[in-house]
Amino acid sequence: MTDRQTTGMAVRRRVLGDAHVDQAEAARDPLDDAFQTLITEGAWGTVWASDAITLRERSMLTLALLAATGNFEEIPMHVRATARTGASPQDIAEAFQHVAIYAGVPRANRALKLARQTLAEMEDQR
C-alpha cells in the first residue's frame, strides 16, 4: 500500500466511519479495484487529507458541490459524515443556500430534502 493509500484510508475512515468503509471494501471487486484505489489516493489521500482547510469546511464544500452538480445520490453519505467532521445542520443549510443562489433553487431544494431525511434518520439512531 502506498503512503497516499494509507493516508487516504485513514482519512476515509475518520470521515465516513469504519462501518461504511468496511462495507465498501467488502463490495470491492476486480471491475472497480482501480477506481477504488484512485478514490482512496486522490479524494481521500490528497484532497481530504490536506490541512489547508478544516474537515468541517471540506464537508460544506462537498455538499454544496454535490448539490450544485446534481449528484444527489452521495448527499446522504456526506450528511452522515458531518457527525464526524463537525459541520452542523446550520452549516449544511448555509451551504445549500449558496447552491440556491449560484446553481439553482431546485437543486438546493432537493439537497435540503435529502439532508432533512438523513438528519432525521441520524437522530432516530441515537
MARROVO-923763 format. One record per residue: z, x, y of N, C-alpha, C, O in turn. Coordinates in steps of 0.2 Angstrom, whole numbers. Last residue first. Layout:
BEGIN
SITE     n.w     n.u     n.v    ca.w    ca.u    ca.v     c.w     c.u     c.v     o.w     o.u     o.v
SITE       Z       X       Y       Z       X       Y       Z       X       Y       Z       X       Y
...
END
This chain:
BEGIN
SITE     n.w     n.u     n.v    ca.w    ca.u    ca.v     c.w     c.u     c.v     o.w     o.u     o.v
SITE      87    -150      38      93    -146      39      99    -150      37     105    -148      38
SITE      76    -157      36      78    -152      30      84    -149      32      87    -145      28
SITE      74    -164      47      76    -168      41      79    -163      36      83    -165      31
SITE      69    -154      55      76    -157      57      79    -161      51      84    -160      49
SITE      57    -153      50      61    -147      50      69    -150      51      73    -147      48
SITE      51    -165      53      52    -163      46      57    -157      45      61    -157      41
SITE      51    -164      67      55    -169      63      56    -168      56      62    -169      54
SITE      42    -154      68      49    -153      70      53    -158      67      59    -156      66
SITE      30    -160      63      33    -154      60      40    -153      62      45    -151      57
SITE      28    -170      72      29    -172      65      32    -166      61      37    -167      58
SITE      26    -163      84      32    -168      83      33    -169      76      39    -170      74
SITE      15    -155      80      21    -152      82      27    -157      81      32    -155      78
SITE       5    -165      79       7    -161      73      14    -158      74      18    -157      70
SITE       5    -170      93       7    -175      87       9    -171      81      14    -172      78
SITE       1    -159      99       8    -161     101      10    -166      95      16    -166      93
SITE     -12    -158      95      -7    -152      93       0    -155      94       4    -153      90
SITE     -17    -169     100     -17    -169      93     -12    -163      91      -8    -164      86
SITE     -16    -166     114     -13    -172     111     -12    -172     103      -7    -173     101
SITE     -24    -155     115     -17    -154     116     -13    -160     113      -8    -159     110
SITE     -36    -161     112     -34    -155     108     -26    -155     109     -23    -154     104
SITE     -38    -170     123     -37    -172     116     -35    -167     111     -31    -169     106
SITE     -37    -162     135     -32    -166     133     -32    -169     126     -26    -169     123
SITE     -43    -145     135     -44    -152     135     -38    -156     132     -34    -154     128
SITE     -41    -132     140     -45    -133     134     -47    -141     132     -51    -142     129
SITE     -33    -132     151     -38    -127     150     -43    -128     145     -49    -126     145
SITE     -24    -143     150     -27    -141     157     -34    -137     155     -39    -138     158
SITE     -20    -143     137     -22    -149     140     -26    -147     146     -32    -150     147
SITE     -15    -130     136     -20    -132     132     -24    -138     135     -30    -138     136
SITE      -3    -131     144      -9    -126     146     -15    -128     142     -21    -128     145
SITE       4    -140     136       2    -142     142      -4    -137     145      -8    -140     148
SITE       6    -132     125       1    -137     124      -1    -140     130      -6    -143     131
SITE      16    -123     130      10    -120     128       5    -126     127      -1    -124     129
SITE      26    -133     132      23    -130     138      17    -126     136      12    -127     140
SITE      29    -137     119      27    -142     124      23    -138     130      18    -141     132
SITE      35    -125     115      29    -127     111      25    -132     116      19    -132     117
SITE      46    -124     123      41    -119     123      34    -121     120      29    -120     123
SITE      53    -135     118      51    -135     125      45    -130     126      40    -131     130
SITE      56    -130     105      52    -136     106      49    -136     113      43    -138     114
SITE      56    -112     107      59    -118     107      54    -124     107      48    -123     108
SITE      54     -97      98      51    -102     103      54    -109     102      55    -111      96
SITE      60     -89      89      64     -90      95      60     -95     100      63     -96     105
SITE      55     -86      77      53     -82      82      56     -83      89      56     -79      94
SITE      60     -95      67      61     -88      66      59     -83      72      62     -78      73
SITE      56    -107      71      63    -106      70      65     -99      69      71     -97      69
SITE      42    -105      72      46    -104      79      54    -104      77      57    -102      81
SITE      37    -108      60      38    -101      62      42    -100      68      46     -95      69
SITE      33    -121      61      39    -119      57      41    -112      59      47    -111      58
SITE      22    -119      69      28    -123      72      34    -121      68      39    -120      71
SITE      14    -113      60      16    -109      66      22    -113      70      26    -109      73
SITE      12    -124      51      14    -117      49      17    -113      55      23    -110      54
SITE       5    -133      60      12    -134      57      15    -128      54      21    -127      55
SITE      -7    -126      63      -2    -128      68       5    -129      65      10    -126      67
SITE     -17    -125      55     -12    -120      55      -6    -121      60      -1    -117      60
SITE     -26    -136      57     -23    -135      50     -17    -130      50     -13    -130      46
SITE     -32    -135      70     -26    -139      69     -22    -138      62     -16    -139      62
SITE     -41    -127      78     -39    -125      72     -32    -128      70     -27    -125      70
SITE     -46    -129      91     -47    -135      86     -45    -133      79     -47    -136      75
SITE     -44    -120     101     -50    -119      97     -50    -124      91     -55    -124      88
SITE     -32    -124     106     -37    -124     111     -44    -123     107     -49    -126     109
SITE     -23    -123      95     -25    -130      98     -31    -130     102     -35    -134     101
SITE     -23    -109      94     -25    -114      88     -27    -120      90     -32    -123      88
SITE     -18    -105     106     -25    -104     104     -27    -108      98     -33    -110      98
SITE      -5    -111     106     -10    -113     111     -17    -111     109     -22    -115     110
SITE       0    -104      95       0    -111      95      -5    -114     100      -9    -118      99
SITE      -1     -91     100      -4     -93      94      -5    -100      94     -10    -103      92
SITE       8     -91     111       1     -89     112      -3     -92     106      -9     -95     107
SITE      20     -94     105      17     -98     110      10     -97     111       6    -102     112
SITE      22     -83      97      21     -89      94      18     -94      99      14     -98      97
SITE      22     -73     107      17     -72     102      16     -79      99      10     -82      98
SITE      34     -76     113      28     -76     117      22     -76     112      17     -80     114
SITE      43     -73     102      43     -80     105      36     -81     109      33     -86     108
SITE      40     -60      99      38     -64      94      38     -71      97      34     -75      95
SITE      35     -52     115      40     -54     110      37     -59     105      32     -61     106
SITE      24     -38     117      26     -45     119      31     -47     114      31     -44     108
SITE      23     -26     112      21     -26     119      23     -33     122      25     -34     127
SITE      25     -22      99      31     -24     103      29     -25     110      34     -25     114
SITE      15     -28      85      15     -24      92      22     -27      95      24     -33      95
SITE      14     -36      74      19     -30      74      19     -27      81      24     -23      82
SITE       4     -45      77      10     -47      77      16     -42      77      21     -43      79
SITE      -7     -35      76      -6     -39      82       1     -41      82       4     -40      87
SITE      -4     -27      64      -6     -24      70      -4     -29      76       0     -27      80
SITE       0     -34      53       2     -27      53       0     -23      60       2     -18      61
SITE      -5     -47      55       2     -46      54       4     -38      55       9     -37      59
SITE     -19     -45      57     -15     -50      61      -8     -48      61      -4     -48      66
SITE     -22     -33      49     -25     -35      56     -20     -39      59     -17     -37      65
SITE     -15     -33      36     -16     -27      40     -17     -29      48     -14     -26      52
SITE     -16     -47      32     -10     -44      32     -10     -37      37      -5     -36      40
SITE     -30     -49      33     -25     -53      37     -18     -50      38     -15     -49      43
SITE     -35     -40      24     -37     -40      31     -32     -44      35     -30     -41      41
SITE     -29     -45      12     -27     -38      15     -29     -38      22     -25     -35      26
SITE     -35     -57      11     -28     -57      12     -26     -50      15     -21     -50      19
SITE     -48     -53       9     -47     -57      15     -39     -57      17     -37     -56      22
SITE     -48     -47      -3     -49     -43       3     -48     -46       9     -45     -43      14
SITE     -44     -58     -11     -40     -52     -11     -41     -48      -4     -37     -46      -1
SITE     -51     -70     -14     -48     -69      -7     -44     -63      -6     -41     -62      -1
SITE     -56     -68     -27     -60     -71     -22     -57     -69     -15     -61     -67     -10
SITE     -45     -64     -35     -50     -59     -33     -54     -61     -27     -57     -57     -24
SITE     -30     -72     -26     -35     -71     -32     -40     -66     -30     -41     -64     -24
SITE     -15     -79     -22     -20     -74     -21     -24     -73     -27     -21     -72     -33
SITE      -4     -87     -24     -11     -90     -25     -16     -85     -24     -22     -87     -24
SITE       7     -78     -22       6     -81     -29      -1     -84     -30      -4     -84     -35
SITE       6     -77      -8       4     -71     -13       3     -73     -20      -1     -70     -23
SITE      10     -90      -4       3     -87      -3       1     -81      -7      -5     -81      -9
SITE      23     -90      -9      18     -95     -11      11     -92     -10       7     -93     -14
SITE      28     -79      -2      28     -79      -9      23     -84     -12      20     -82     -17
SITE      27     -84      11      23     -78       9      23     -78       2      18     -76      -1
SITE      36     -95      11      29     -96      12      25     -90      10      20     -91       7
SITE      48     -89       7      45     -94       3      38     -95       4      34     -95       0
SITE      51     -80      18      49     -77      11      46     -82       7      41     -81       3
SITE      43     -83      34      48     -84      29      46     -82      22      40     -82      20
SITE      35     -80      45      34     -86      41      39     -87      36      39     -93      33
SITE      42     -69      51      39     -74      55      38     -80      51      41     -86      53
SITE      45     -60      41      50     -61      46      48     -68      50      52     -72      52
SITE      34     -59      33      40     -62      30      45     -64      36      48     -69      35
SITE      26     -53      43      24     -59      40      30     -63      37      30     -69      38
SITE      32     -40      44      32     -45      49      30     -52      47      33     -57      50
SITE      30     -36      31      37     -36      33      37     -41      39      42     -46      40
SITE      17     -35      30      20     -39      25      27     -41      28      30     -46      27
SITE      14     -25      40      11     -32      40      15     -37      36      17     -43      38
SITE      20     -14      35      22     -17      41      20     -24      41      24     -28      43
SITE      12     -13      23      19     -13      23      22     -16      29      26     -21      28
SITE      -1     -12      29       0     -17      24       8     -18      24      10     -24      24
SITE       1       0      37      -1      -7      40       0     -13      36       3     -18      38
SITE       2       9      27       8       8      32       7       1      35      12      -3      36
SITE      -4       3      11      -5       7      17       1       5      22       5       0      21
SITE       0       4      -6       0       0       0       0       4       6       4       9       7
END
